């Protein structure tokens, strides 16, 4: 059988690690990004935002053939219209089959996923700072997923919960919904098997269109990419250290 389910979609995933203050990266930010950076009080959050913006601009600038500081990015919150929604290229510079990207960060790890012609979401979580399974699992897992989790050995439940979480968060980030939709109503495959969306009570028609790919970043941090369009993501992972160093 041929068709979208057999097709592949190339995806680049770039990984960076925070490494102290990077003053020259701030020169890549536009005025809106600079204002948000300066308003962020938490030092870790400031650096995550800075590296995420700089990495997005450097990679997209390469692909578009323009200086990183001139890449036309925008952020519009779907709820309030403020400049803090999912980042995207300005529609005036981005054709319908153009570049889509997603940024994720957890602790010192920052990731960027990029593809063409489909919406994309990336999520990464820290394996060394896990959530309280008993507290979080009932909030984000369906009854069927909870049953799978509780059937595991206690020592394996944290990793399983993180894998459930990255898969679900990647879906929501691909669609730009944030966490407004209840995660319990979105079911994904069990952590021990291939990543896929099983069912979604709120948006059942989208299920065949969503394709997942699990990743493992350094130090065992789990990550997942979701792309729309039905084609299987074909992942290439890149180290962004030299790219960011060149910006300095």
TILUM-404677 format. One record per residue: residue in three letters; x, y, z of N, C-alpha, C in turn. Coordinates in Angstrom, 2 decimals. Last residue first. Example, Ala and Ser with C-alpha at 12.3 -4.5 7.8 and 13.67 -1.06 7.14 Angstrom:
// residues 2
('SER',(12.85,-2.25,7.08),(13.67,-1.06,7.14),(12.90,0.03,7.87))
('ALA',(13.19,-5.69,7.80),(12.30,-4.50,7.80),(13.20,-3.30,7.80))
//
This chain:
// residues 248
('UNK',(29.04,33.98,18.05),(29.81,34.79,19.00),(31.02,35.43,18.32))
('UNK',(28.18,32.44,16.02),(27.46,33.70,16.22),(28.18,34.60,17.20))
('UNK',(29.77,30.22,16.32),(30.03,31.11,15.20),(29.34,32.44,15.33))
('UNK',(28.47,29.00,18.43),(29.80,29.56,18.66),(30.17,30.53,17.54))
('UNK',(26.20,28.07,17.18),(26.07,29.14,18.17),(27.41,29.80,18.43))
('UNK',(27.44,26.13,15.53),(26.58,27.17,14.96),(26.45,28.35,15.91))
('UNK',(28.71,24.43,17.33),(29.52,25.23,16.41),(28.71,26.37,15.80))
('UNK',(26.39,23.36,18.69),(27.46,24.06,19.40),(28.25,24.97,18.46))
('UNK',(24.31,21.85,17.74),(24.30,23.28,17.42),(25.46,24.05,18.03))
('UNK',(24.24,18.80,16.17),(24.78,19.50,17.32),(24.94,20.98,16.97))
('UNK',(21.33,17.20,14.82),(22.54,18.01,14.64),(22.93,18.65,15.97))
('UNK',(19.58,14.47,13.39),(19.92,15.26,14.57),(21.28,15.93,14.39))
('UNK',(16.96,13.82,11.27),(18.41,14.03,11.29),(18.71,14.93,12.48))
('UNK',(14.19,11.69,10.78),(14.91,12.61,11.64),(16.41,12.62,11.36))
('UNK',(11.34,11.71,9.16),(12.66,11.12,8.96),(13.67,12.08,9.61))
('UNK',(8.01,11.16,10.05),(9.17,12.03,10.15),(10.48,11.25,10.04))
('UNK',(5.63,10.01,7.68),(6.50,9.64,8.80),(7.72,10.57,8.87))
('UNK',(2.75,11.97,6.89),(4.03,11.37,6.49),(4.90,11.12,7.71))
('UNK',(0.49,13.31,7.86),(0.44,11.87,7.67),(1.74,11.21,7.28))
('UNK',(0.21,15.98,8.54),(0.26,15.62,7.13),(0.31,14.15,6.83))
('UNK',(2.42,16.99,11.23),(1.12,16.80,10.62),(1.31,16.35,9.17))
('UNK',(4.72,15.57,13.57),(4.46,16.33,12.35),(3.05,16.01,11.87))
('UNK',(6.48,15.60,16.60),(5.20,15.33,15.95),(5.11,16.18,14.69))
('UNK',(9.11,14.19,18.48),(8.72,15.09,17.40),(7.36,14.64,16.88))
('UNK',(10.29,13.95,21.82),(9.42,13.45,20.76),(9.15,14.57,19.76))
('UNK',(12.69,12.83,24.26),(12.12,13.87,23.41),(11.25,13.20,22.36))
('UNK',(14.33,12.20,27.39),(13.42,11.80,26.31),(12.91,13.01,25.55))
('UNK',(17.74,12.12,28.26),(16.52,12.92,28.28),(15.61,12.52,27.12))
('UNK',(20.19,10.79,28.43),(18.95,10.02,28.53),(17.68,10.83,28.57))
('UNK',(22.42,12.23,27.97),(22.08,11.98,29.37),(20.71,11.34,29.53))
('UNK',(21.21,13.52,24.85),(22.29,13.16,25.76),(21.79,13.08,27.20))
('UNK',(17.94,12.31,23.89),(19.01,13.29,23.87),(20.09,12.83,24.85))
('UNK',(16.07,10.29,21.92),(16.75,10.32,23.22),(17.93,11.26,23.08))
('UNK',(12.83,10.41,20.38),(14.27,10.66,20.37),(14.79,10.53,21.80))
('UNK',(10.06,9.23,18.44),(10.73,9.41,19.72),(12.23,9.59,19.51))
('UNK',(7.69,10.63,16.36),(8.99,9.96,16.38),(9.66,10.27,17.72))
('UNK',(4.38,10.59,14.92),(5.32,10.82,16.02),(6.63,10.09,15.78))
('UNK',(1.85,12.19,13.06),(2.89,11.17,13.11),(3.94,11.56,14.14))
('UNK',(-1.48,12.76,12.26),(-0.41,13.05,13.21),(0.58,11.90,13.27))
('UNK',(-3.64,12.04,10.76),(-2.77,13.07,10.20),(-1.51,13.29,11.04))
('UNK',(-5.33,10.38,12.14),(-4.53,9.81,11.05),(-3.48,10.76,10.49))
('UNK',(-6.40,12.39,14.06),(-5.53,11.29,14.46),(-4.72,10.70,13.30))
('UNK',(-8.25,14.32,13.40),(-6.83,14.63,13.20),(-5.91,13.43,13.41))
('UNK',(-10.74,13.51,14.11),(-10.43,13.53,12.68),(-8.96,13.78,12.41))
('UNK',(-10.90,13.86,16.91),(-10.68,12.52,16.34),(-10.29,12.52,14.87))
('UNK',(-10.44,15.83,19.10),(-10.16,16.06,17.69),(-9.91,14.72,16.96))
('UNK',(-11.18,14.92,21.64),(-11.53,16.28,21.24),(-11.36,16.53,19.75))
('UNK',(-10.23,12.31,21.85),(-11.66,12.57,22.00),(-12.06,13.94,21.48))
('UNK',(-8.13,10.56,20.04),(-8.21,11.90,20.63),(-9.67,12.29,20.67))
('UNK',(-5.89,7.73,19.87),(-7.22,8.34,19.76),(-7.18,9.70,20.46))
('UNK',(-3.13,7.23,19.34),(-4.15,6.18,19.27),(-5.55,6.75,19.07))
('UNK',(-0.24,8.26,17.80),(-1.45,8.75,18.45),(-2.52,7.68,18.26))
('UNK',(2.89,6.57,18.47),(1.77,6.95,17.60),(0.63,7.50,18.45))
('UNK',(5.96,4.95,18.63),(5.21,6.14,19.00),(4.10,6.42,17.98))
('UNK',(6.20,1.46,19.37),(6.38,2.59,18.45),(5.46,3.75,18.81))
('UNK',(6.35,0.68,22.97),(6.12,0.40,21.55),(6.38,1.62,20.68))
('UNK',(6.58,1.41,25.62),(7.44,0.35,25.13),(7.32,0.07,23.65))
('UNK',(4.60,3.33,26.17),(6.00,3.75,26.01),(6.92,2.67,25.45))
('UNK',(1.67,2.94,24.12),(2.41,2.65,25.35),(3.89,2.92,25.13))
('UNK',(0.39,5.73,22.18),(0.77,4.34,22.37),(1.59,4.17,23.64))
('UNK',(-1.93,8.17,23.52),(-0.82,7.75,22.66),(-0.45,6.32,23.01))
('UNK',(-4.85,10.14,23.69),(-4.18,8.87,24.02),(-3.10,8.56,23.00))
('UNK',(-6.28,12.84,25.13),(-5.40,12.50,24.01),(-4.63,11.24,24.40))
('UNK',(-7.48,13.30,27.48),(-8.36,12.95,26.37),(-7.59,12.64,25.09))
('UNK',(-5.52,14.15,29.20),(-6.13,12.84,29.46),(-6.98,12.37,28.28))
('UNK',(-4.93,16.76,28.48),(-4.05,15.69,28.01),(-4.65,14.31,28.22))
('UNK',(-7.32,19.08,27.41),(-6.94,18.10,28.45),(-6.10,16.96,27.89))
('UNK',(-6.04,22.04,25.91),(-6.84,20.82,25.75),(-6.38,19.78,26.76))
('UNK',(-4.15,23.93,26.63),(-5.56,24.25,26.85),(-6.44,23.01,26.73))
('UNK',(-1.42,23.95,26.40),(-2.02,22.93,27.27),(-3.49,23.22,27.55))
('UNK',(-1.04,24.74,22.93),(-0.57,24.80,24.30),(-1.23,23.69,25.11))
('UNK',(-1.72,24.57,20.28),(-2.81,24.73,21.24),(-2.33,24.97,22.66))
('UNK',(-0.18,24.05,18.02),(-0.18,25.39,18.59),(-1.25,25.64,19.62))
('UNK',(0.23,21.63,16.90),(-1.02,22.29,16.57),(-1.14,23.69,17.16))
('UNK',(2.68,20.96,18.00),(2.53,20.97,16.54),(1.29,21.75,16.12))
('UNK',(2.03,20.99,20.71),(2.90,22.05,20.17),(2.83,22.11,18.65))
('UNK',(0.46,18.72,20.92),(-0.15,20.01,21.20),(0.71,21.15,20.65))
('UNK',(2.42,16.77,20.26),(1.20,16.92,19.47),(0.60,18.31,19.67))
('UNK',(4.29,17.10,22.31),(4.70,17.34,20.93),(3.48,17.54,20.02))
('UNK',(2.78,16.29,24.52),(3.16,17.70,24.39),(3.60,18.02,22.97))
('UNK',(2.59,13.53,24.01),(1.39,14.37,24.04),(1.73,15.84,23.85))
('UNK',(5.30,12.74,24.10),(4.47,12.46,22.93),(3.26,13.37,22.88))
('UNK',(6.12,13.55,26.64),(6.75,14.16,25.46),(5.91,13.91,24.21))
('UNK',(4.40,11.92,28.29),(4.31,13.38,28.30),(4.92,13.98,27.04))
('UNK',(5.21,9.30,27.82),(3.83,9.69,27.54),(3.75,11.22,27.38))
('UNK',(7.82,9.64,28.82),(7.61,9.34,27.40),(6.18,9.64,26.99))
('UNK',(7.34,10.15,31.52),(8.01,11.17,30.71),(7.81,10.92,29.22))
('UNK',(6.20,7.68,32.23),(5.40,8.91,32.30),(6.03,10.01,31.45))
('UNK',(8.42,5.99,31.88),(7.22,5.80,31.07),(6.36,7.05,31.06))
('UNK',(10.18,6.93,33.83),(10.57,7.02,32.42),(9.36,6.87,31.50))
('UNK',(8.58,6.27,36.11),(8.97,7.66,35.82),(9.34,7.83,34.35))
('UNK',(8.30,3.48,36.10),(7.15,4.33,35.85),(7.51,5.77,35.52))
('UNK',(10.24,1.69,36.79),(10.12,2.03,35.37),(9.04,3.08,35.09))
('UNK',(10.04,1.14,39.47),(11.27,1.80,39.01),(11.18,2.26,37.56))
('UNK',(7.60,-0.30,39.65),(7.70,1.09,40.12),(8.92,1.84,39.61))
('UNK',(6.83,-2.06,36.63),(7.56,-2.02,37.89),(7.70,-0.56,38.34))
('UNK',(3.54,-1.51,35.23),(5.00,-1.52,35.17),(5.59,-1.63,36.57))
('UNK',(0.90,-1.13,35.62),(1.33,-2.51,35.42),(2.85,-2.63,35.36))
('UNK',(0.58,1.58,35.68),(0.55,0.88,36.96),(0.94,-0.59,36.84))
('UNK',(0.64,2.13,32.89),(1.68,2.66,33.80),(1.73,1.86,35.09))
('UNK',(-1.70,0.90,31.99),(-0.40,0.46,31.48),(0.72,0.90,32.42))
('UNK',(-3.56,2.43,33.42),(-3.49,0.98,33.64),(-2.16,0.42,33.16))
('UNK',(-3.13,4.94,32.30),(-2.83,4.72,33.71),(-2.71,3.24,34.02))
('UNK',(-4.12,4.46,29.73),(-2.69,4.74,29.91),(-2.27,4.55,31.37))
('UNK',(-6.84,4.13,30.31),(-6.08,3.04,29.69),(-4.58,3.24,29.88))
('UNK',(-7.48,6.66,31.36),(-7.63,5.47,32.20),(-6.82,4.30,31.63))
('UNK',(-4.87,8.99,30.32),(-6.21,8.41,30.26),(-6.28,7.19,31.18))
('UNK',(-2.79,11.35,32.04),(-2.99,10.06,31.37),(-4.45,9.65,31.39))
('UNK',(-2.63,13.68,33.51),(-2.27,13.74,32.09),(-2.54,12.45,31.34))
('UNK',(-3.37,13.32,36.14),(-3.77,14.56,35.49),(-3.56,14.52,33.98))
('UNK',(-2.25,10.97,37.06),(-3.72,11.04,36.91),(-4.20,12.29,36.19))
('UNK',(0.60,11.76,36.98),(0.02,10.78,36.07),(-1.51,10.87,35.96))
('UNK',(1.28,13.52,39.11),(1.12,14.02,37.74),(0.34,13.05,36.86))
('UNK',(1.41,12.09,41.54),(0.70,13.36,41.47),(0.33,13.73,40.03))
('UNK',(2.90,9.83,41.05),(1.57,9.67,41.66),(0.74,10.95,41.56))
('UNK',(5.30,10.98,40.03),(4.43,10.14,39.18),(3.02,10.06,39.75))
('UNK',(6.63,14.02,40.08),(6.03,13.07,41.02),(4.99,12.24,40.24))
('UNK',(9.11,14.29,37.43),(7.93,14.71,38.18),(7.52,13.65,39.19))
('UNK',(12.78,14.36,37.50),(11.47,13.82,37.11),(10.33,14.36,37.96))
('UNK',(15.40,15.23,36.56),(14.56,16.02,37.45),(13.11,15.62,37.21))
('UNK',(16.67,13.73,34.67),(17.34,13.85,35.97),(16.57,14.73,36.94))
('UNK',(15.30,13.88,32.33),(15.24,12.61,33.03),(15.84,12.70,34.42))
('UNK',(13.43,16.55,31.14),(14.62,16.15,31.89),(14.40,14.83,32.59))
('UNK',(12.12,16.57,27.79),(11.95,16.63,29.23),(13.21,16.11,29.92))
('UNK',(11.01,18.11,24.81),(12.07,17.39,25.52),(11.86,17.60,27.01))
('UNK',(9.10,18.26,21.85),(9.14,18.39,23.30),(10.28,17.55,23.84))
('UNK',(7.98,19.84,18.92),(9.07,19.15,19.60),(8.92,19.34,21.09))
('UNK',(5.92,19.84,16.04),(6.07,20.10,17.46),(7.20,19.26,18.03))
('UNK',(4.80,21.27,12.97),(5.72,20.43,13.71),(5.75,20.83,15.18))
('UNK',(3.03,21.26,9.86),(3.23,21.78,11.21),(4.03,20.77,12.01))
('UNK',(4.66,21.12,6.69),(3.81,20.51,7.71),(4.04,21.23,9.02))
('UNK',(6.52,22.19,4.87),(5.22,21.76,4.40),(4.32,21.07,5.40))
('UNK',(9.59,21.14,6.30),(8.88,21.92,5.29),(7.50,21.32,5.04))
('UNK',(11.00,21.50,9.65),(10.63,20.74,8.45),(9.94,21.67,7.47))
('UNK',(12.83,21.39,12.68),(12.47,22.14,11.47),(12.07,21.17,10.36))
('UNK',(13.30,21.84,16.13),(12.92,20.92,15.06),(12.39,21.73,13.89))
('UNK',(15.58,22.46,18.65),(14.83,23.08,17.56),(14.56,22.02,16.51))
('UNK',(16.24,22.53,22.20),(16.11,21.85,20.92),(15.29,22.66,19.93))
('UNK',(18.35,22.70,24.97),(17.45,23.46,24.09),(17.43,22.76,22.74))
('UNK',(19.13,21.94,28.31),(18.99,21.43,26.94),(17.96,22.26,26.17))
('UNK',(19.21,22.57,30.99),(20.23,23.16,30.11),(20.13,22.74,28.65))
('UNK',(15.72,22.34,31.39),(17.00,22.50,32.05),(18.00,23.13,31.10))
('UNK',(14.46,22.13,28.28),(14.29,21.54,29.61),(15.64,21.59,30.30))
('UNK',(12.71,23.34,25.42),(13.86,23.35,26.32),(13.47,22.73,27.65))
('UNK',(11.95,23.67,21.96),(11.66,23.10,23.26),(12.91,23.20,24.12))
('UNK',(10.39,24.91,19.03),(11.47,25.02,20.00),(11.03,24.37,21.31))
('UNK',(9.75,24.25,15.64),(9.28,24.17,17.02),(10.49,24.17,17.93))
('UNK',(8.70,25.23,12.31),(9.68,24.87,13.33),(9.05,24.88,14.71))
('UNK',(8.50,25.19,8.75),(7.83,25.21,10.04),(8.84,24.74,11.09))
('UNK',(8.86,26.65,5.56),(9.47,26.11,6.76),(8.55,26.25,7.96))
('UNK',(6.28,26.17,3.04),(7.56,26.63,3.55),(7.96,26.00,4.86))
('UNK',(4.01,25.94,1.58),(4.82,24.72,1.73),(6.19,25.04,2.33))
('UNK',(3.04,28.60,1.64),(2.30,27.53,2.30),(3.10,26.25,2.50))
('UNK',(5.93,30.79,2.26),(4.89,30.20,1.42),(4.21,29.04,2.12))
('UNK',(6.79,33.46,4.11),(6.73,32.01,4.26),(5.62,31.44,3.39))
('UNK',(6.69,36.14,4.36),(7.97,35.58,3.90),(7.95,34.07,3.84))
('UNK',(4.18,36.63,5.29),(4.58,37.32,4.08),(5.88,36.77,3.50))
('UNK',(4.02,35.24,7.72),(3.37,34.68,6.52),(3.82,35.35,5.23))
('UNK',(7.00,34.91,9.58),(5.96,35.82,9.12),(5.35,35.29,7.83))
('UNK',(7.45,31.79,11.19),(7.89,32.76,10.21),(6.72,33.66,9.82))
('UNK',(6.70,31.51,14.70),(6.52,31.11,13.31),(7.15,32.17,12.42))
('UNK',(6.22,30.39,18.08),(6.94,31.17,17.07),(6.74,30.61,15.67))
('UNK',(3.19,30.42,19.83),(4.16,29.57,19.15),(4.88,30.40,18.10))
('UNK',(2.97,33.57,21.67),(2.48,32.29,21.19),(3.59,31.47,20.56))
('UNK',(3.44,36.14,22.54),(4.07,35.05,23.27),(3.51,33.69,22.87))
('UNK',(2.24,38.77,22.13),(3.42,38.28,21.38),(4.16,37.16,22.10))
('UNK',(-1.41,38.26,22.33),(-0.12,38.81,22.75),(1.05,38.15,22.03))
('UNK',(-3.85,37.14,21.81),(-3.26,37.95,20.76),(-1.93,38.57,21.11))
('UNK',(-5.00,35.40,23.57),(-5.08,36.82,23.90),(-4.50,37.73,22.83))
('UNK',(-4.97,32.87,22.24),(-6.00,33.20,23.24),(-6.15,34.71,23.43))
('UNK',(-2.86,32.51,20.54),(-4.21,32.32,19.99),(-5.32,32.70,20.96))
('UNK',(-0.25,34.85,20.45),(-0.99,33.93,21.31),(-2.41,33.76,20.76))
('UNK',(2.20,35.00,18.11),(0.87,35.52,18.41),(0.12,34.49,19.24))
('UNK',(5.27,35.94,16.98),(4.61,35.11,17.98),(3.27,35.75,18.30))
('UNK',(7.52,35.83,14.19),(6.44,36.44,14.94),(5.89,35.43,15.92))
('UNK',(10.44,36.61,12.23),(9.68,35.76,13.14),(8.56,36.55,13.80))
('UNK',(12.32,36.90,9.62),(11.08,37.54,10.10),(10.23,36.59,10.93))
('UNK',(15.75,37.28,9.95),(14.70,36.27,9.80),(13.40,36.82,10.40))
('UNK',(17.80,38.99,10.48),(16.74,39.47,9.58),(15.64,38.44,9.36))
('UNK',(19.67,37.72,12.00),(18.96,38.83,12.62),(17.80,39.34,11.76))
('UNK',(20.79,35.90,10.15),(19.93,35.43,11.24),(19.09,36.55,11.83))
('UNK',(20.63,36.70,6.66),(21.24,36.86,7.98),(20.26,36.50,9.09))
('UNK',(19.47,34.03,4.45),(19.48,35.42,4.91),(20.16,35.51,6.27))
('UNK',(18.64,31.50,3.45),(19.68,32.27,2.77),(19.68,33.73,3.16))
('UNK',(16.97,29.80,4.71),(16.34,30.83,3.89),(17.36,31.66,3.11))
('UNK',(18.71,28.19,6.14),(17.80,27.56,5.19),(17.15,28.57,4.24))
('UNK',(20.05,30.09,7.74),(20.78,29.20,6.83),(19.86,28.67,5.73))
('UNK',(17.89,31.09,9.18),(18.64,31.97,8.29),(19.46,31.17,7.29))
('UNK',(17.19,28.87,10.68),(16.27,29.34,9.64),(16.98,30.28,8.66))
('UNK',(19.47,28.76,12.36),(19.12,27.63,11.49),(18.21,28.09,10.36))
('UNK',(19.41,31.33,13.59),(20.60,30.86,12.88),(20.27,29.73,11.91))
('UNK',(16.86,31.49,14.76),(17.26,32.46,13.74),(18.46,31.97,12.93))
('UNK',(16.93,29.33,16.58),(15.90,29.42,15.54),(16.35,30.33,14.41))
('UNK',(19.07,30.14,18.21),(19.17,28.90,17.44),(18.14,28.90,16.31))
('UNK',(18.00,32.46,19.36),(19.20,32.53,18.53),(19.33,31.30,17.65))
('UNK',(15.78,31.44,20.78),(15.60,32.45,19.73),(16.80,32.46,18.78))
('UNK',(17.09,29.63,22.54),(16.03,29.17,21.64),(15.81,30.14,20.49))
('UNK',(18.80,31.35,23.92),(19.38,30.33,23.05),(18.33,29.79,22.08))
('UNK',(16.86,32.97,25.24),(17.88,33.54,24.37),(18.43,32.50,23.40))
('UNK',(15.37,31.09,26.76),(14.71,31.91,25.74),(15.72,32.46,24.74))
('UNK',(17.40,30.09,28.43),(16.65,29.19,27.54),(15.99,29.97,26.42))
('UNK',(18.13,32.42,29.79),(19.09,31.78,28.90),(18.40,30.81,27.94))
('UNK',(15.75,32.98,31.20),(16.33,33.97,30.30),(17.26,33.31,29.29))
('UNK',(15.43,30.67,32.75),(14.45,30.99,31.73),(14.97,32.00,30.72))
('UNK',(17.64,30.98,34.46),(17.57,29.83,33.57),(16.59,30.11,32.43))
('UNK',(16.95,33.40,35.83),(18.16,33.32,35.00),(18.14,32.15,34.02))
('UNK',(13.82,34.94,35.90),(14.52,33.69,36.17),(15.75,33.55,35.27))
('UNK',(12.75,37.23,34.67),(13.53,37.36,35.89),(14.38,36.11,36.14))
('UNK',(12.33,38.73,31.65),(12.36,37.42,32.28),(13.30,37.46,33.48))
('UNK',(12.66,41.12,30.39),(11.60,41.05,31.41),(11.59,39.71,32.15))
('UNK',(14.59,40.67,28.50),(14.93,41.55,29.61),(13.90,41.49,30.73))
('UNK',(13.12,38.99,26.75),(14.35,38.52,27.39),(14.65,39.35,28.63))
('UNK',(11.14,40.76,25.90),(10.77,39.57,26.67),(11.98,39.02,27.42))
('UNK',(12.71,42.63,24.54),(11.88,43.06,25.67),(11.49,41.88,26.54))
('UNK',(13.81,41.00,22.54),(14.68,41.66,23.51),(13.90,42.08,24.75))
('UNK',(11.52,40.33,21.09),(12.27,39.29,21.78),(13.19,39.88,22.85))
('UNK',(10.90,42.88,20.09),(9.92,42.15,20.93),(10.63,41.07,21.73))
('UNK',(13.23,43.56,18.58),(12.82,44.34,19.76),(11.83,43.62,20.67))
('UNK',(15.05,40.44,17.93),(14.33,41.63,17.49),(13.83,42.38,18.73))
('UNK',(18.37,39.16,18.45),(16.97,39.30,18.84),(16.34,40.55,18.24))
('UNK',(21.06,39.15,17.96),(20.20,38.52,16.96),(18.72,38.75,17.24))
('UNK',(22.31,40.13,20.14),(22.25,41.01,18.97),(21.35,40.44,17.88))
('UNK',(22.48,38.07,21.91),(21.39,39.04,22.11),(21.25,39.98,20.91))
('UNK',(24.77,36.77,21.29),(23.53,36.18,20.81),(22.38,37.17,20.93))
('UNK',(26.70,38.17,22.64),(26.54,38.45,21.21),(25.29,37.80,20.63))
('UNK',(26.55,37.23,25.33),(26.12,38.58,24.98),(25.87,38.79,23.49))
('UNK',(25.76,34.69,26.89),(26.23,34.79,25.50),(25.82,36.16,24.96))
('UNK',(26.44,33.19,30.01),(25.93,34.34,29.28),(26.57,34.40,27.89))
('UNK',(26.37,29.54,30.05),(26.64,30.87,30.58),(26.10,31.97,29.67))
('UNK',(25.40,27.55,28.17),(26.79,27.62,28.62),(27.12,29.04,29.08))
('UNK',(22.99,25.10,27.28),(23.29,26.41,27.83),(24.72,26.42,28.37))
('UNK',(23.22,23.25,24.29),(23.27,23.28,25.74),(23.62,24.69,26.19))
('UNK',(21.19,22.14,21.53),(22.18,23.04,22.13),(22.12,22.89,23.65))
('UNK',(20.29,20.45,18.57),(20.37,20.45,20.03),(21.49,21.38,20.49))
('UNK',(17.96,20.17,15.93),(19.21,20.74,16.41),(19.17,20.82,17.94))
('UNK',(16.60,18.17,13.57),(16.49,18.51,14.99),(17.87,18.94,15.47))
('UNK',(14.89,18.17,10.52),(16.15,18.46,11.21),(15.84,18.78,12.67))
('UNK',(13.11,15.88,8.66),(13.06,16.78,9.82),(14.47,16.94,10.36))
('UNK',(11.40,14.80,5.76),(12.67,15.11,6.42),(12.49,16.14,7.53))
('UNK',(8.88,12.50,5.76),(9.09,13.95,5.74),(10.40,14.24,6.46))
('UNK',(7.67,9.80,3.73),(8.49,10.33,4.81),(8.63,11.84,4.64))
('UNK',(4.85,7.61,3.12),(5.76,8.70,2.76),(6.57,9.13,3.99))
('UNK',(2.97,5.90,4.02),(4.24,5.32,3.62),(5.28,6.38,3.28))
('UNK',(0.80,7.50,4.51),(1.30,6.73,5.62),(2.65,6.08,5.30))
('UNK',(0.20,8.57,1.99),(0.83,9.43,2.98),(1.44,8.62,4.11))
('UNK',(0.97,5.74,-0.20),(0.20,6.89,0.24),(0.94,7.64,1.32))
('UNK',(0.53,2.21,-0.81),(1.27,3.46,-0.84),(0.38,4.57,-0.37))
('UNK',(0.85,-1.20,0.00),(0.00,0.00,0.00),(0.88,1.24,0.00))
//
